[in-house]
Amino acid sequence: MELGMIGLGKMGANMTARLLQGGHRVVVYDRDRKASARAGEEGAEPAGSPDELLDRLKPPRAVWVMVPAGKPTEGVIFDLAARLESGEIVIDGGNSDYRDTVRRGEELAKRGIHLVDVGTSGGVWGLKEGYSMMVGGEEAAVERIRPVLETLAPAPDRGWGRVGPPGSGHFVKMVHNGIEYGLMEAYAEGFELLRAKREFGLDLAAIAGIWRYGSVVRSWLLELIESALADNPSLDGFSAAVSDSGEGRWTAREGIELGVPLPAITLALQERFRSRDRDSFAYKLLSAARGQFGGHPVEEK
């Protein structure tokens, strides 16, 4: 299949590379020409503008947008909508607020254009391991891009699926990230308690390694925590200030609006706020874990 890719940051570039490895034709555009050139060296076809990207694709076209959420995504999607023909597809693979996605989907549908939202998880490891993708959109539109989704996923038959209409993919990804907040907070608190028991001289990386096999708390996050602790047992140099990229706030907000109690997720979000005024091992571990799975910048102390 052929696809346009707009946005070649850490996620867009790796997704492009995985698609090329899967034999797809990918025409790319990024405002940073160096990023486009790097993708070109791997086999993608760099375009000098969005118009050129569209001209190089055969109708009916599909364009994947991988730019920061908010105004950048809004601008790119509606710029494409003004140029695409009825029946063509725009894919938003970023972390957009699902309510924005529902609105955009309705606007594009008036023009006969399909919006497919793909909540994407996998971070910087997605190139090697594949991406977990929660897909929202009309069934026919999702089926048309199935070859791309099967290549990006860990395997063609697992790790991805259509979850509902436009907006549902980003909603499910929002809840996914809220759960991630809660899991990470529990791990961080537990390891801080282990570290506080000084008289036992506990090796935290070794304990994480033990828990990774057979334990009910085993997970990929735990594997990444083990890696972070093995590299830097005291997490020296890490700031305890833990960022949040928005999805946890949206999840907490949705719980309030629907009257669904989310105590663990909400408290985990509040703890991230608190981290910016405190200095603790638990918060450093949260920062280290975010750096491990998502390549998120880690503020140095």
N, C-alpha and C positions, 0 to 999 in steps of 0.2 A: 504494500500500500504506500501511497505518497501522502505526506503531511507537511503543513507549514508549522514552524515553531517560532514563536515570538517570545524572547526572553531567554537569555543564556547564562543565568546565574548558576549557583551551585546545583540547583535542582534541574533547571532547564537544560544545562549543558550535559549533565549525566544522563538525563532521559534521552536526549538526542543521541548520545553515544550508544546507549542500549538499543535504541531503535535501529541505528545503523548496523550494529552487530547482528540484529535480527533480519537484515536484508531489506529494510524499508528505505524509500527515498525521502529525504528530509531537506526541505528548503528552509533556511533559518534567517532570522533577522534580530539584531540587537543594536541598540544605540552605540554600544561599545564595539567599534569595528574590530578591535583585537579579539574580543570574544567570538565574533563571527569568523574571524580568520582561523582561530584555534579549532572551531567546529569544522571548518573547511578542510583543515589538515587531516581530520579523522574521516572525511568522506561526505560531509554535508555540503549543501550548495548555498553559499552565503548570498544574501540579497542586500542591496544597498538601501532599500526602503520597503515599507509594507506593500506599496503598490507593486514593486518589482517581485516581491515574494508571491503575491497573488497571481501575477502574470505568468509565473513559472509553473503554477499548479494547474492541472487539468480539471475542469468541472466534472461533477460537483465537488467543490473543494471543502477541505476540513483544515482548520487552523487551531493549533493548541497555543493558548496564552499562558505564559509562566512568568508573570511580573508581580511586583508587590501588590498586596490587597489594598482596596480603597480607591483613591482617585486614579492611580496608574492603571489598574485593571479596568475601571470604568471607562477611561479614555480610550484604551486600546480596543475594548469590546465594541464600543459604539462607532469607533473609527472603522473597524472592520465591517460592522453591520451596514455602514453607508456604502461599502464597496462590493459586498457579496451579493449573490443572486439568490432568489427564492430556492429553498431546498438545501442550501449549503449549511455548514456546521461550524460553530465556534465552540471551542472547548476551554473551559476555565479550570486549570489544574492547581490554582493557588488556594490560599486559605481565606477565601472571601466569606463575609458574613452571609449566611444563607438567605437572610431577608433581602439583601441586595441582589442575590442570585435569582430569587423568585421574581423580583421586579424586572431585572434585566431580561429574564426568560420571557416574560409577558410582552415586553417591548419588542424583542426580536421576533417573537411569534407573529406579531402584527405585520411584519415584513416578510413572513414566510421563512425566516431563518431559525435554525435549531440551536439552542444553547444546551450544551452538555456540561454539567459540573462534575468534576472528578476530585473528591477529597483524597489527597495523596499523602501516604505515610511511608517512610523508609529512609528519609534524610540522605546523608552523604553515602550511606551503604546501599542505596537502591540500585546503583549501577551494577554492583556485583550480585546482590541478593534478590533484586526485584522489588517492586513497589506494591504495597497494599493500597487498593483503589476502591473507593466507595463512590459509585457512579449514579448521578441523577440525570434524567432526561427521557425523552420519548423513546419507546422501545426501538422503533425503526432507526432512529438516529444513532442509538447506542450500538445496534447491530452493525451499522455501516462502519463504525470505527473499531469493531471487535478485534481485527488483526493487530491493531496498535496496542490495545489493552492487553491482549494475550501475550504480546512480546514484553511489555513493561512489567507485567505481573511476575511473581516468583515462578509460576508455571501457568500454562494456558487455562487450566481448569481449577486454579485455586488462587486465593489472595485478591480476587476482585469480583465485582458483581454489580448489577444494576439494583439500586435499593428503592427507586421510586421516581417521581416526576422531577423536573428541574427545581433545584434548591435542596432536594433531599440528600444528595451526595455531600454537600457542604454541611448540612445539618448533622448527618451521622459523623462526619469528620470532626465537627465541633465537640460532640459528645465524646468521641474517641480521645481528643486532646484533654478534655476535662478529666477523664479517667486517668490519663497519663499523669496529670498533675497530682492526683491522689496517690497513685502508685509510687511516684518518685518521692513524695513527701514521707510516705511510710518507710520506704527504704532509708531515706536520709535520717529520720529519727532513730530507727533501729540501729544503724551503724554508729550514730553519735553515742547511743547508750553503750554499745559494745566498747567503743573507744574510751568511754569514761571509767570503765572497770580496769583501772591501771594495773592492779596487782596481778591480774591474770596474764598480762603481756600479750593480748590477743592479736593475731595477724589477720587484719580485716580482709585483705585480698584473698587469703587462704580460705577464710570462712565463706566469702562470696563464691569461691570455687566449689566448696562443699555443697552449698545450697543449690548450685546450678544443676545438680544431678539427683533426681529422685524426690527432691523437696517440693512441697506444694507451693512454695514461693519462687520456684525457678522461673526465669524469663530472660528475654533478650536484654532487657534493661539491666538485670542483675549481671549478665555477662559483660556489659559495658562498664558497669560499676567496678567489677573485678579488674578490668583492664586499666581503668583510671587509677585505682588504688595500687595496682602492681607498679605502674609507672611512677607514682608519686604518693607514697603511703600517707604523708602528712598533708597532702594537697597544698604544699608551700607555693606561694605566689598567686593562688587563686583568691579572687575577691569573694566575699560571702554574699554579695548583692546578686540576687537571682532575678533575671528579667522574665517578663511574661509577654507573649506576642499577641494576645487578644482573645484566643479561643476559650481560655479558662473564664475570662470575664463574661463572654457571650453565653457560656454554659450556665454559669451562676445566674445570669439575667433570665435565661429561659426557664430555669427552675422556679424563680420568683413569679414569672408571668403565668406559668402553668400550675403553680401551686404544688410543685413536686419538691420535697425536701432533698437537698444535696449537701449534707453537712460535711462529708469528707472532702468533696471537691471544692466547696466554698472555703473551707478552712485552709486547704492547701494553697488556694489562691491568695488568701489573706496572709499566709506565712511568707509568700513571695514578696508581698508588700512590706512585711515586717523586716525581711532580710536586708532591706536597703538601709536600715538603721541599726543593724546588729552585726556581730562578727562571730560566726560559729562554724564548727566543722560540718554540721548538717547542711548548712547553706552552701558551703564550698563544694560538698558532694553533689548537691543539686546542680550547681554551675558546671561541675566536671561532667556530669551525666549528660547535660544538654549539649555540651561540646562534643561528647563522644558520638551521640546518635544523630544529631542534626547539623553538626558543624557550626553551631551557633557561636558567635564570638564570645569569648570568656574574658570578662574584665579582670585585669591583673590587679593585685593589691598594691 
